[in-house]
Amino acid sequence: MKTLQRSTFFTILLLVLTSVHHAYGAFVYQTPWRLHVLFIAVPVGILVYLLDRLMEKYPGNQVIRVSHLLAILLFPLLVIGLYEGVYNHIAKNIVFLVTGNNSFFRLLFPPPVYEIPDNLVFEFTGVLQGLVFYPLLKRFMKMMKFNMSSRQQNI
């Protein structure tokens, strides 16, 4: 599987995972506001897929290439992978395991936005988002390197 296809695969995997995670969290914690993520994740997933197909059809088009990179970077990579997965779940679980539910934990993860880790499925799907962040970041960096090298060749 090529880097482009892998980056699209990991992006869509991350967006499906975050959709399931947030829908489950909305149900379990009775917080329907968590469903807002689906209204962003689904269109972004479709956009990334369509841009992937366009890049296959028009491989030299820089507008499509940059659009694809930005579509992956802004929401899936930074907001979901880094913030939601790494900070909201991996870091939260580590801090909770080390400190418990004390004032430091509540300072970093204040209620009602954050839940103490009390639901295995919710935390597991949250941590998975952080774990998918790494291979997506790796593919994204390869695409950036390729994009920079192809731009230098055109100068």
C-alpha positions in Angstrom: 0.0 0.0 0.0 1.4 3.4 -1.0 2.1 6.2 1.5 -0.9 8.1 0.1 -3.3 5.2 0.5 -1.9 4.5 4.0 -2.3 8.0 5.2 -5.9 8.0 3.9 -6.5 4.6 5.6 -5.1 5.8 9.0 -7.1 9.1 8.7 -10.4 7.3 8.0 -9.6 4.7 10.7 -9.0 7.5 13.2 -12.2 9.4 12.2 -14.3 6.2 12.4 -12.8 5.4 15.8 -13.4 8.9 17.1 -17.0 8.7 15.9 -17.6 5.5 17.7 -15.8 6.8 20.8 -17.9 10.0 20.9 -21.2 8.3 20.2 -20.5 5.8 22.9 -19.5 8.5 25.4 -22.6 10.5 24.6 -24.7 7.5 25.4 -22.9 6.3 28.5 -22.3 9.7 30.1 -25.6 11.2 28.9 -23.7 14.0 27.2 -25.3 14.4 23.7 -23.0 17.4 23.0 -20.2 14.8 22.3 -22.1 13.9 19.1 -20.9 17.2 17.5 -17.7 15.4 16.5 -19.6 13.2 14.0 -20.8 16.3 12.2 -17.1 17.1 11.5 -15.5 13.7 11.3 -17.8 12.3 8.6 -17.4 15.1 6.1 -13.7 15.3 6.8 -13.4 11.6 6.1 -15.3 11.9 2.9 -13.1 14.9 1.9 -9.9 13.1 2.6 -11.0 10.0 0.6 -12.1 12.2 -2.4 -8.8 14.1 -2.3 -7.0 10.8 -2.2 -8.8 9.7 -5.4 -8.1 13.0 -7.1 -4.4 12.8 -6.3 -4.3 9.3 -7.9 -6.0 10.8 -11.0 -4.0 14.0 -11.1 -0.7 13.2 -9.2 1.1 16.5 -10.2 -1.6 18.8 -9.0 -0.2 20.9 -6.1 -3.6 22.4 -5.1 -5.0 18.9 -4.6 -1.9 17.7 -2.8 -1.8 20.7 -0.4 -5.6 20.4 0.2 -5.1 16.7 1.0 -2.3 17.5 3.5 -4.3 20.3 5.2 -7.4 18.1 5.4 -5.4 15.5 7.3 -3.4 17.9 9.4 -6.0 20.2 10.8 -8.8 18.0 12.2 -7.7 14.3 12.1 -4.0 14.7 13.0 -4.0 17.7 15.4 -7.5 17.8 16.9 -8.3 14.1 17.1 -5.0 12.3 17.2 -2.9 14.7 19.2 -5.4 16.5 21.4 -8.2 14.0 21.8 -6.2 10.8 21.7 -2.8 11.7 23.2 -3.8 14.5 25.6 -7.4 13.7 26.5 -6.9 10.0 26.9 -3.3 8.8 27.1 -2.1 11.7 29.2 -5.3 11.7 31.3 -5.0 8.0 32.1 -1.3 8.3 33.0 -1.9 11.3 35.3 -4.9 9.6 36.9 -2.9 6.4 37.5 0.0 8.4 39.1 -2.0 11.0 41.1 -5.6 9.7 41.4 -8.5 12.0 41.3 -6.8 14.9 43.1 -6.7 18.6 42.6 -3.8 18.3 40.1 -5.8 15.9 38.0 -8.9 18.1 38.1 -6.8 21.1 37.2 -5.5 19.4 34.0 -8.8 17.6 33.2 -11.7 19.7 34.8 -15.2 18.2 35.0 -17.7 18.2 33.4 -15.7 18.2 30.1 -13.5 15.4 31.3 -14.5 12.1 32.9 -12.4 10.2 35.4 -11.3 6.9 33.8 -14.2 4.8 34.9 -15.4 3.1 31.7 -13.1 0.6 30.0 -14.6 0.8 26.5 -14.7 4.6 26.5 -11.0 4.9 27.7 -9.8 2.1 25.4 -11.3 3.7 22.3 -9.9 7.0 23.5 -6.4 5.6 23.9 -6.7 3.9 20.5 -7.1 7.4 18.9 -3.8 8.3 20.4 -2.2 5.1 19.2 -3.4 5.6 15.6 -1.9 9.1 15.8 1.6 7.7 15.5 1.3 5.8 12.2 -0.8 8.6 10.7 1.9 11.2 11.8 4.6 9.0 10.2 2.7 8.8 6.9 1.9 12.5 7.0 5.6 13.3 7.4 6.5 11.1 4.5 3.9 12.9 2.4 5.3 16.3 3.5 8.9 15.1 2.6 7.7 13.9 -0.8 5.8 17.2 -1.4 8.8 19.3 -0.5 11.1 17.3 -2.7 8.7 17.4 -5.7 8.3 21.2 -5.3 12.1 21.7 -5.3 12.5 19.7 -8.5 9.9 21.9 -10.2 11.9 25.1 -9.3 
